Amino acid sequence: MPRDRELEAGTAAHYEDPAYYTKTYRARVDDVRYYVELAEEHGGAVLEYGCGNGRISLPIARAGVAVVGVDRSAPMLADLRARLRAEPAAVRERVEVRRGDMRTARLGQRFPLVICPFNAFLHLYERRDVERFLARAREHLTARGELVFDVSIPEPEELARDPARAHFAPRFRYPVAGREGSRDGPMIRYSERFDYDRLRQVLFVAMEFAPTDGSEAWMTPLAHRQFYPRELEALLHYNGFAITERHGDFSRGPLTPTSATMILRCRARRRG
C-alpha cells in the first residue's frame, strides 16, 4: 500500500507535544476512574494500547495493578518515562513501556484485560488495520480475558461542517515544557476546522494556534476514523469477538441515541 502522509500526520502530530496534551486533557478523569476500576476488578496485569504519557497507565499502577503500555509516539513515551522517575519505586516496578504499533506488536504475554482508551481505536483507518489490531488483541488475551475500548460516536452536525469555517474556542495559555516541568507560555487564540471524507469515513480536524503576541501561528492535524455502532458490532463479530456490554458513559450507563461515547466490553469467541 502507498503511504498516506495525510493520515500519518493526522495520527502522529497531536501527540508530539506532551505538555500541551497533558494540559488539554487534565480535566478528563471519568475514563481514568473507569479503567482503574476495571483493572482492579480483573486483578491481573493490564495491556494498554495507546498509553501515551501515562494518563491512564499511571493511575492503574498507583492502584496496585501491573500495566504494559504500548504506543507509537516517541515524545509521549519519553514523557511517560520522565514521569515514572518521579513515582515511588513500587509504582515504577508495575509499569512496562513498549514503543510499537498496536497492529503489529507482539509481546509474548497474555493479559486478563486489554484496553484501548480515548479514541486510540479511531486511528485504525482501514478494515485491514482493524483486523490486524483485533488479531493482536486476541493473541494477548487470556482464555476469559476482556478487550475494552471507547470511541466517540459520529456526530452528523460535526461531519457536515464547512471546512472553510473556523470554530473558535476560548483563549488559553500554551504550556511550555522545561526541565522543571511545564509553565505557561503565550496566550493563544484557538480554532478548529472540520473536513469529513465521506468515502474513507475519516474526519480531519485542523487545530489552529495563533499567539496573540503576533508570533508565528501553527496548525496541528488530527485524523479520526468514524465508526458507527452497527459497523463496529459487525467488525468485532467477524473478527472473533462478542460484545458482552455496551455503555454510553463512564458511569456504566446505557448506550442511548444521545450518547457521545460508546464503551465496548468484548470477549473472544471460542473457535470451532
N, C-alpha and C positions, 0 to 999 in steps of 0.2 A: 504494500500500500504506500502511495506517495505521502510525504509528510504534509500535514496540515498545520502550517505555522500559526494560523489564526487561533486554532483550538489549543495548540501548545502554549501560546501566550495567555489564553484565557484560563488555562489550567494552572499556570505557574505564578503569574505576576502578582496576584492578590496575596501570595504567601511569601513574598520576598522581603517584607518589612515587618518582622515580628513585633516591634514596639507599637506600630500602628494597629496591627491585628489585635494585640492584647488590649489596647485602649478601646477599640471599636466594640469588642465583644465581652468586655469585663462585666457588663450587667446581665449577660446571658447565663443564668445559673440554673434554670429549671431542668435543662437537659443534663447538666452536670450531676445534679441530685438524682435524677432518674437512672443514669448509667452507674453511679456509685451504688445505689440500692440494688440494681441488677447484679452487679459484681459481688456484693455481699450475699445475695440470695444464692448464687451459684457456688460460691465458696472456693473455687479453684482459680488458677491463673486465667487472665483475660488477654485476648489478642485484639488490639485496636488498630484498624486500618484508618489512615489519615489522622495520625495522632498529633501532627503539628508540633507546637511548642508546649504541649502537655496540659492544655486547658482541662481535659478530662482525665488523662492518664495520671497526672499528679494527685488529684483528689482520690482516685481509686487506690493508688499506692498508699496515700496517707490513711486510708480506711483499713489498711492491713492486707490488701489483696495484691498479688503479683500481677504485673502487666507487661506485655511485649508490645511496643509501639512501632508501627511501620509507616513510613511517609517518604515521599519523593523529594520534598523540599529541604535542601541543604541548609538554608538560613533558619528555617523553623526548627530543625533538629539541632542545629548549633545552639539556638536559644534554649531549647529544652535541656541540653546538656549543661549549659550555664546555670539554669535554674536548679538542676539536680545538685549541683555543687553546694548550693545554699540549703539543701534539705538535710535532715538528720540521716545518719548512716543507715538506719533501718529502712527509711523510705528509698534511699538510693539503691539499696540492695534489691528492692522489689521491682525496679524499673529496668527493662532492657530495651534498647533503642536500635532499630534497624532501618537503614535507608534502603528503600526498594519500591517497586511498582506493585500495587495491590493486585494487578492482573497476573503477575508472574512470580512474585516472591514465594519461595518455599522454605519453611523454617524447620521442617523435620520434627514437628511437635504438634500435639493435639490439645485443644482447649475446650472446657465446658461452655465457654461464652466467647463469641466473636462479635465485635461491634464495629460499625462503620458510621460514626455520628456526623451530624451537622452538614448534610448535603454532600459529603465526600462521594457518595454514590452517583451524584449528578455529573461527575467528571468521567463517567463511562458513556461515551457518546454514541458508540455503535453497538449493534446486537452482539457482535463478536467480543467487544470489550466486556459486556455484561456476562456472557458465557464464560469467559476466561476468569473473571473475578469470582463468580459463583463456584467454579470448579476448584479454585484455590481455597475459598472459604470452606467448602465441603471437606477438602483434604485436611484442614486444620481443626475440624470439629471432632469431639469425642462422639461415641455412639448416640448419646442422648443430648448432645450439645445444642446450643441455640445460636443462630445468627440473628442479630438485632440491628436495625438501622433506621434512620429517619431521613425523610426528604420533604422539601416543600412541595405543595400541590400546585400545579399550574393555575395561574390566575388569568382568566380571559382578558380582563381590563389591562393588565400589565403587558400581556403578549400583543395587544392591539395598539400600544402606544406608538406615536410618531417618532421615529429615530432622530429626527431633526430637532425635536423639542427637548430642552434640558429641564430636569425636575430637580429643584433646589431643596436642600436640607439646611438645618441651622448651621451657622458657622461654628468652628471649633478650633482649638489649638492643636496643631500637629505635633505628635511626640517625636523627640529626637533622642535616639539611643546613644548612650555613652558608657564609659567604663563603670560608672556607679548606677547604671540602670537607665531609665528614660526620664526626660524632662520636657516641659512644654516648649514648643518651638513657635513658628509663625502662626498667626491667625489665618484660617483657611476658609475660603468660600467654596462650598462643596456642592456638586450636582451630579446627576446620573442621566444617562441616555440609554434607552432600551431598543434593541433591534432583534426581532424574533425571526429566525429562519424556519419557515413552516415545513419545508421538506425534510430538513435534518432534525427538527424539533429541538433546536438549540437556541436558548436565549442568550444573546450577547449584551453585556452591560458595560458601558464605558463610564468609569468612575473618574470624575474630573476634579482636580485640586488646583485652585487658584489662590496663591498667597495674596493677602490684602496689602502687603508692603511693596507690591509691584515686582517681586522676584518671579522667576520663570515658573509658569504653570506646567502641570503634567497630567497624564491620563493613565489609569490602570485598568486593563481589560479583565473581564471575568466572563467565563462561558459555562452555562449550566444546561445540561440536557433536561428536557421536560418529560417526566414520566407520569402518565395518567394511572389512576388506581387499578383499573382492569388490565391495563397493559403490564403493569408490574406483577399483578397476580399471574398472568399468563407466562411471563418470563421466568418467574420463580418456579411455577409448575413444570414447565418443560425443561428446566434445568435441575429437577430432582428435589425441589423444596416445597414444603407445605406451610402455609401461613397458619399459625396457631392463635395469634392475637393481633388485632389492629387497634391502634389508639389514635385519637385526634389531638392529644396534647400530652405533656409530660407528667400530668397527674393521673394518667391512665384512663382518661375519659374516652367516650366512644368517638369513633370517626363519624363525622356528620357532613352534610353538604356545605357547611360554612367553615369547616376545619382548614387551617392554613398549612398544617403539618400532618404528615402521616408517619406513624411509627409502626414498623412491622417486626413481629417476632416470628421466626421461622425455624423449622427443623428439617433436616434432610430426610427424605422418604427412603424407606428401605428398598433396596433393589431386589428384583425377582419376585 
